[in-house]
Amino acid sequence: MSLLNTLVDAGLLSPLSTHFARFIARQSNVQENSILVLTAALLSESNLQGNVCIDLSRYASSPMFAVSQPGGLAQEIPHAPELTHWQQLLRANHCVGNAGDVAPLILDGERLYLHRLWQDEQTVYRGIVSRLQPMTDINTVRLREGLARLFPDHVTTQPDWQKIASALAVSRRFAVISGGPGTGKTTTVVKVLALLLEQNPDLRIQLAAPTGKAAARMVESIRAKRSELIIPTQIAALMPDQASTLHRLLGYQGGTRGYRHDRFNPLLLDCLVVDEASMIDLALMQALLDAAPLDARIILLGDRDQLASVDAGNVLGDITGHGQELLYSHDMAHELARLTDTDSQYLPATDNPPVIADSIALLRTSHRFTAHSGIGRLARLVNSGEAEAAWSLLSAEGREASGELVWLQPADNDRNPLAGEALGWALDRYAEYLQCADVNSALLMFAQTRILCAMHDGPLGDREINRLLAERLATRGLLARAARSDEDFHGKPVMITVNDYELELFNGDIGLLWQDANGQLEACFPQLDGEVRRIPARGLPEHVTAWALTVHKSQGSEFDQVLLVLPNDVHSPLLLRELLYTGITRARSRLLMHGAVDVLAVACRTPVQRSSGLAALLGW
């Protein structure tokens, strides 16, 4: 029996990775158990787990595949050769090329890539560095006047990070503004847009986001914030109030046809602002930078500490240095201090910063979570990996059932480990919207609460919790009839899972199924203007039940109260610091945490470690 079959049977290798490894075996005319073929299988599986490449030094002289339990299968797991020997074995085969070669696999130093992902990474790198020069046509007098007007409450003893970020974004062709929830990313970008339009009223600005939900929230926030600005009426009128998904902006054509816009058919814009950039994978960022004109400004907004994209890559994390301290060049620190009237001591500089550093702004002050906020303190502790302190905070504040933080221990039942208190809380909260007389009130009430899960499957996954809630709500008489979560019924919350441009419904949009006056079931979705859009339920695109969502699907959303359900298995690959942080920061006023102490500790101490070469290329 081949090692590939052993790995498949053990659940360590997917069918796709197996097929790819056997393709390499045929192309190379080598045995399936050869190091080349096993390395190809490892690379493919690593890509499916979000890595752009594999760092050979991490596996050299070690088991190539991780087994959680010792003994038995662990004895059969192949070990990788010593690093130098491994590199020599790979380079000896024509299926492995060096950087710039045309071959299925590319060995670039100690990193091994699929050729397509190596090309994508290089395109992203070139697309960024080609835009790192400062703008030379900025009217600095006008910019300083605009900054002073839009940030009138600046305290000279402390830096105004929003003001600094605005100055940086206006003065650079490529800029990243990163900050946690409530730090004012949208407020900042609205002021950036006003400052840019004051520089050039003819600037063609496009707003975009990875998902339709994120695009809609971006527009909603910008419309709300621009009315608060002290800017001329004609500038306010020029500010964009429409946003697109990135796929729609680029002209996604499906299948292998790629996008309508590329370097040969570039986008018609002068400035592109992209929100929720942490969701952008490497391939999508490659397509975006390839299609954007070289002289166009690009401004990325996002939280570098959130979950990485579902597909391969952690682009925002790579660009911003994965939490490393940000130091500017001396010239950049001096210029930002001059533009914003900030004491330069608050803008630490160094002689040799990463090449990307002068294009990054970090927002550090949360206006949502005060210094005494339990949710804010917990998020900061998790983000810094302080597991013991995070548990101390939860154990001190999380025992009060009515407090801002609530800690819920899982039930001692493998088949149904959801704590009774958690289920009771969810039933009571969701009962409130189901008893509303009209769908407008129901939508507002439903939007206040959400259950967030780490997993899809298993007894603590969103699918099982949605099934359980449908059953229990029906038992309480709150649903029209005994309902299953895979059926459509009055009161069912739904989340769209595909983009439907004809209906203008997008992946991540959430609404309620509600009966009209004639008893007909409609899908009702809240709109930016406060109205409700109604669509016959039978005409909905693919959708799932949405009492419980995965943390991934919740990115870009906020809820008053959140029940965060962690896996029970301490060996779960989903126990990641970024997942925990993202789930915690979806809650505005109250967080219920469901999980064991050791699970919390593992998640706090396990940051996402996706292999790629982009951060190193950018100087981190």
N, C-alpha and C positions, 0 to 999 in steps of 0.2 A: 504494500500500500504506500502511495507517495506521501511525502510530508504535506503536500497541498491538501490532499484529502483528509489527513489527520487534523489539520488546522481548520478546515471547513466543518468537520464533524464536531470540533470543540467550540464552534461559534467564534473563532478568532479570525476567520477570513470569510468575506462575503463572496457570493457567486461572481459578482463583477470583477473583483480583484483576482479571483481564480482564473477567469477567462483571460484577463489581461496577462497574467503570469504565463499562461500556456501559449498565448500569442508570442510573447518574448521567447519562450522555449523553442517554438517552431522557427521563428525568424533567426534565432541564433544557432539552431541545430545543437542544442545542449539538453541534458537530462532535466526533468522537472525538479529533482532534488538538488540541483546546482545552486551555488550561492547567487549567481546572476538572477535566476528565476525566483528564488525566495526573496531576494532584494526587490525585484519588481513587484511581487505580491505585497511586501511590506510598504512600498511606496504608494501603491494604489490604495491600500487600506488606510494609510495615513492621510491621503488626500480626502477620502470619504469622511474622515474625522475632523476635517477643517484645516489640515496642514498644507502649506504650499509645496513643501519639500520634506525630505528627511535629512537631519543632520547626522551624518555617519558617525561622528565622534560620540554621540549619545548612545549608540548601540554597539560600538566596536568592542569586541571581546566579551559581549554580554548576550543574554537571550534576545532574539529578534522580536518575539511576541510575548506580551505580559500575561501571566497566569496568576489569578488571585490566590489560589491555594497551592501549597507545595506538594511534592510527590506526584506519582502517577503520570499525568500528562506532562507535568513540568520537565520530566526526564527526556521527553521526546522533542521539546522545543529546540529548534536549531539555534546555535550560537553564531553571532557574526564574527568574522575574522578580525585580527588586529587592524587598526585603521589604515596604515600604509599598505599592507598586503591587500586589504579590501579594495582600496582605490586602484591598485595595480590589476587585480582580477577584473574589475569592472571596465577599466580602460582597455583591456586586452580584447574586448568584444566590440564588433562594429555597431551593435545596437546602443552603445553608450558613446556619446560625443562630448566634446569639451564645449565651453561657453561659445556660442556663435555657430556651432555645427548644426547640421540637420540630421537628427537621429531621434528615435523614440524616447530615449533617456538622455539627460544632460547632467554631467558631473561638473559642477562649478566649485572648485576648492573641495571643501568637506560636505557640500550640500548636493543632494541628488534630486533632480526634478523630472517630471514629465515635460516634454519639450514645450507643450502649449503653455503650461504654467510658468516655465522659465521665461518664455516670450512675454507673457502678460506682466510678470514682475518687472522686466526690463522696460516695457512700454510705460508702466506706471512711474517707475523711477525717472525715466527721461521726461515724461510729461510733467512731472513736478519740478525737477531741477531746471528745466527750460523756462519756468515761470518764476524763478526765485529772485529775479532782479527787482529792485525797488522801482516804483513808478517815477518817471522823470518829468511828467507834465502836471504834477499836483500844484495847485495854488495854495501854498502853505499858510499864507495870511488868512485866506478864506476858510481853510480847514481849522486853524486855531480858533477863529471867531465862531465857527459852527460848533466845535467841541465845547467851548466855553458856554455857549447858549444852550446846548442840549444837555450839558452836565453842570448845572448851576450850583449844586450843593456840594461841590468838591471840598473835602477837608484836607488841608495841606499836610497834616501829620500822618495821614494814611492814604495809600494809593486807591484810586477809583479804578478797579480792574475793568469795568465796562468801558470807561473812557479810554483806557490804555488799549483795550481790544479794538475799539472803534478806530483809533488813530492808526493802529497797525493794519487793520483790514483795508482802510482807504489808501494807505501808502504802499501796499504790496499787491502784486498781480496774483499771487497765490497766498491764501490765508486760511488758517484753521482757528476757530473759536471753540474751545472745549470747556465744559463746566457741568457740574452736577445739577440735579433738579432744583429749580428756584434760584439759580445763580444769575438768571437774566439773559440767557442766550437770545431769546426772541426780542426782548427789549433792546438789546445791543444791536442786533442786525437791522431792526427798523431804523435806528439812528444812523447806522452805517449806510443804509439805502438813501436816507435823506441827505447825508453828507456827500455821497457819490453824485446824486442828482443836482446838488448845489454846485458841484464841480463841473458837471456836464449834463444838462437837462435832456440831451438827446440820447443818453445811454440806454441801450436795449438790455433790459434786465429780465432774467427768467428765474422763477422759483421752482424748485423740484425737491422730491424726497423719494426714498426707496419704495414706499407703499402709498396707496391712495389715502389711507387713514392718516398717515404722517403728513401728507401734502395738505389735506383738509385742515388739520390742526394748525399747520403753519400759517395758512391763509387766515384762519379764524383769529389767531394771535396777532398777526400783523394788522388786520383790520381794527382790532380793539386798541392796539398800542399807538397807531399812527395818529389817532384823534387827540392823543394826549401831548403830542410834540409841539414845540414852539417853532414852527416852520412856515414859510410863505404858503398861501393857499395853492399856488400853481405847482409848488414842489409836492405837496400832499396829493394833488390830483395825478401826478406822474407816477406815484408809487404803485408797483404791481400789486394786484389783489387776486391773482389766479396762480395756481401751482399745478404742476404735472407730476405724475410718477416718472421715474428715470427711464423705465422701459418705454413709456409712451413718448417721452421727449426724444429719445434716441431712435424711435421708430422700429420697435421690436417686430421682427417678421416671422418668428417661430421656427422650430426645427433647427436646421444647421445654417439657415440663411442669414443669421446674425441680425444686424441693425441697419436701417436705411441710412443713418448718418454715421460717417467715419471720416478719416482724414481727407478722403477724396470728395466727400459731400458733407462738409462741416456744418455744425449748427449755426443758425443766424442769430447771434447774440453777442453782446459786449461784456456781460457780467452774468455769471451763473451762481446762484446761492442754493446750496443743498443742505437740507436739514436731516437729522437722524443719521449722520454719516457713519455711525458705528455699525449700522446694518449693511453697509456696502461691502460686498466681497471683492476679491482681487479681479475676477473676470469683469464684473460690472464697472469697477473703477477704471480698468483698462479701456473699456469701450467708451466711457465718459471722457477720459482725457484724450483719447484718440479722436473723438468727434468735436471736441471744443477747439475753437480757433486759438492759435498760439498767442494772439494778442488779447484774448479775452481774460477777464478777471475770473477767478474761481474762489469762492468762499465756502468752506465746509463748516457746518455746525454739528456738534454732537458731544456726548459724554464719553470720554476715553475709558472710563472705568466700567461702562456697561458691557453686557454680553457682546461677543464678537458676532459676525455674520454667520448665518446658517451654513453657507457654502465656504469653500476654502479661502482662507485669508483673514487677517485681523488688521485691515488697512489703517483705520484710524489709530489703533494702538501702535502700529509700526511708525506712523508719521509722528506721533506725539511722544514716543519713547517709553511706552509702557510704564508710566508712573514715575519716570526719572525726573530729577529736578531740572527745571527749565532755566537756562542761563543764556542771555542774549550776548551778541557781540558788543563791544564797547561803543561802536558807532551807532548801533540800533538802540541801545539803552539811552544814549545821549539824545538821539532824535526823538524817541518816545517821551522822554522827560521834558524836552523843549516844547513839543506839540501839546502836551497835556498839563504843563505846569506842575509836574510831579518831581519831588526830590529824587534825584537819581539813585540815592542809597536804597530805595525800595525796588529798584530794577537791577538785580544782581547780574553782573556781566563777567565774561571770561575771555581769555585771549583766543581760544580755539573751540568755539561752540560747534555743535553739529551743524551741518550745512543747512538743515531745515529749521533751526531754532528761531531765526529772526522772522519766520512766517507763522509762528504759533502764539496764541494768546490764551491764557488760562483764567477763567472766572472762578474766584475762590470764596466769595461771600454768598451764602445761601439766604435768600429773602423769604423762603418758605419755612425752613427749619431754623428756629432760634437756637442760641447756644445751649438752652435748657431743654430742647426738644428731644424726647426719647428716641424717636425715629431717626432724627438727624445724627444724634450721638452714636446710635447703633450702626448706621450706615458708615460713619467715619471709622469706627473700630473695625468693622468687617473689611472695609477697603484697605486698611493698613495691616490686615492679617492678625489682629490682636484677639485671638479666639477666647482666651481666658477672661479678658476684660469685657468682651461682648457677652459672654455667658453671665458674668457678674452683673452686668446691667440688666439683662433679661431676668435673672433670678431675683434681683432686687425689685424691679418695677413690673415684671411680667406675671406676677401672681394675683394682681388685682383684676378681677373680671371686667371692671369698667375703666381700666386705665388705658393710656396711649399705647402701651406695649402689653401684649398678653402672650404668655408661653403655654402651649398645650402639648402635653405628653401623648404620644400615640397610644392607642389601645393595644393591649396584649393579645392580639388576635391576628394571625397571619392572613386570614381571608378577608377580614374587615378591620384594618388597623386605624381607620379614621376615628379620632376621639369623639365620644358622644357630645361633648361640649362644642366641638367644631361643627358637627352636623346640625346640632340644635341652633347654633348661632346662624348658620347659613339659611336654614329653613325659616327662622324668624325674620331675617333681613329680606329674603326674597318674597316672603308672604306680603310684605308691605306694598310692593309694586303690583303684585297679582290682584290686590284688592282695590286698585285704583279704578275710578269710573271711566276714565278716558285714557287714550294711549299717550297723549302729550305728558300727562302727569306720570304715567307708568314709565316712560322713557327717562324722565328726569330722576325718578326714584331708583330705577334699575342701574343707572350710570354711577350711583354712589358706592356700589359694593361689587367686589369681584373676588373669586377664589382663583389663586394662581398656583399651578403645579409645576414641578420640575419635569415631569414625565407625561407622555401620552398614555402609556400602557401600565398595567399592574393595578393593584388595589388602591394605590394613591395617585394614579394617573388621572388626567382630566376626563378621559372617556368613562372610566368607572364612576367617578364622582358625579359626572353629569347624569349617568344612568340612575345612580342612587337618589339623586335629588328629584328626578322626574318621578320616580316611584314613590318617594316619601311625600312630595307635594301633592301628588294625586291622592294618596291615602288621607291627607289632611283635608281633602275636598277643595283644594285651591286650583286645581286644573279641571277643565270641563269634563274629563273622563280619565279613566286609568290610562296613563300615557307612557310611552317608551321614548327614550331620548332620541331614537332614530326616526320618530314619526313627527309630523307637523301638527301642531295643536295651538289653540288660543293661549297666549301668554308665554310661549316658548321663545327664549332668546336665541338668536342665530348670528353666527359670524361667517361672512363670505370668505371662501378659501381660494377663489380664482378672480382674476381681473375680467370684468365684463364691460368693455368700453361703450357698447351700445346702450346698456342700462345705466352706465356710469356708476357701477358698483365695483368696489375694489377689494382685493385680498386684505382682510382685517377689519372691514366695515362691520359694525354690530347694530342690530335692530331687534325689534320684537314682532312676533306674529300675533295679530290682533283681529278679532272679528269686527266687521263693520256693522252698520245698523241693520243690514239685511242678513246678517249671519255669515257673510262671506269672509274667508280668511285672507288677510292682507299682511304683507311684510312692511313694517313701518320703520323708517330710518330718520334720525334727527338730522336737520340741515343747519348750515352755518347761520342762516337768518332766523333761526328759532322755529321755523315751520317743520312739518313732518312730511316726508315723502312716502307715498303709499304705492306698493306694487303688488299685484296678485301673487299670492304665495306660490301658486303652481308655476309661476314664471321665474322663480328665483334661480340664479346660477348655483353651483355647488356650495354647500354650506354645512356647518356643524353646530351643535348645541353650545351655548356660550355662558352657562352659569359659571363654569370653570374653564380657564384657559391655561395654556402653558405660559411660563414666564417669557419665553421668546416672543409669543404672539402679543404680549402685553406691552412690548417696548413702544414708547411714544405715548402711552396712555397714563392717566392718573385717576385714582379713585379715593373717595373719602376714607373708606375702610377696606382693608385687604386681609384675606386669610391666605397665608403663604404656606403651602404644603410641601415639605421636603421628603425625599426618599427615605426609606427605613434602612437601606443597605449602605453601610459605610464604604463599600467598594464601588458604588455607583459612579460611572464616569461623569455623571451630571452634577456631582457635588463640586461646584466651582465657586470661587469667591465672586466672580462677576455675575453669576446667576443669582447668588444670594443678595448681593448689592442691588441688582436690578429689581428683584422682587420686593425688597424692603422699600426702595425709593419710589415704588408705584403708589404707596400709601401717603395720603396727605395728612390725615389726622389720627388714624388708629391702625395698628398692625397686630394681627394675631399670627404667631409663629407656631407651626405644627411640626414637631420633629424631636428627635432624641439629642441629648447633649453631645454625644460623640459625633453625630452627623453634622451638627453645627460646627464643631471644631474642625472636622475634615474640610468642610466647605470653606471656612475662613482661611485655612492654611494652604489651599490649593488654587493658585491663580491659573488662568488659561495660559498654556504654554504652546502656542501654535508655531511650528517651525516655518520660517521664511527668511529671506535674505534682505527684505526691503529696509528694515530698521538699520541694519549695518550699512547698506548702501547710502542711506541718508545721514549717516554719521553717528548714530547712537551706539 
